[in-house]
């Protein structure tokens, strides 16, 4: 039987993961596929934006010097968006203009049609206008040569919009990590295929881990649920190591006779960085590397696997993508009652959060068993209890890792 070596403290394990994380190569990625990735270099404006003075409203372009309430104007041309007027504006004249239309020569204001007698060949102005009224000036948003986005910026919808205004069809970003997820265990049954036989369970871990990887911005796929047969397991892991930047397994990394993942990895040339963390849930965590591929052997219990993914795998994926926000937000919390830690290691306690005058109040979501998947659906955060202490007193501040960032809003 294998035995755990000296268990590593959680902060040391977290540091080792980040120290062994490398950024992936930079790729010119199509604008529509860059969501969630990070810029590898500063992005500069290629043109003024907007590139010309244009109308912010539907109405008439006029000379503000003429724009007195009660005056009648003659309409001499029109300027829809994308087609500038051919004529200029003279005294007592106006050009029909629509939102985004180029401000014609001679005009220095736009009046809304609502402030006139309406559309027609002439109109009466009901409300005066001042210079620059309802005009968006060229370069008002950005000017050519300006740095519009800094390296390291996560690409979201606003960043895509801004890049598009500058004509960028691709963006220089760190490549999206390729993640292969593999569950182990002959007891696993594919959901939706058949009913369970005695001793079997549905494979939830691989689906959850793929979802977590994609949520972090990586590209992820399930290879298949491998059996506990040594040959089958070896072939599956070898294929994963050859095709992925990050391989994640669940189960098979503890000290049981059927826990074959660790020995198989070492046999395939994976260098062990650490095995075993002084942490609950997630003690039998394995982390290793082979060339540029990183391997995470997560525990088999569903909650342990998902918590370890959030605390160890997610930061690694963020680092590979050049993301500055490598970990989830952390906030101080307190409990209304004393909390006992009887595990002799740091306990990541699943809690709900409530904003109070004192700060964030944490409450246990209930039973903390590693197989209670429903507890994660109720948890807003993981309160870190320990490791040396036997618990915390009511009102004592404790650090918590926020799982549902929308809660902070």
ABEGO torsion letter per residue (X at the ends): XBBBBBBBBAAAAAAAAAAABBBBBBBBBBAAAABGBBBABBBBBABBOBABBBBABBEBBBBAAABBBGBBBBBABBBBBGBBBABBBBBGBBBBBBBGBBBBBGBABBBBAAABAEBEABBBBABBBBBGBGBBBBGAABBBGBBABBBGBBBBAAAAAAAAAAGBABBBBBBBBBBBBBBBEAABBBBGABBBBBGBBBBAAAAAAAAAAAAAGBBBBBAEBBBABAAAAAAAAAAAAAABABBBBBEGABABAABAAAAAAAAAGBBBABBEBBBOBGAABBBBBBEABBBBBBBABAAAAAAAAAAAAAAAAAAAAGBABABBBBBBBBBABBBBBAAGBBBBBBBBBBBBAAEBBBBBAEBABAABAAAAAABABBBBBOAABAEBBBGBBBBBBBABAAAAX
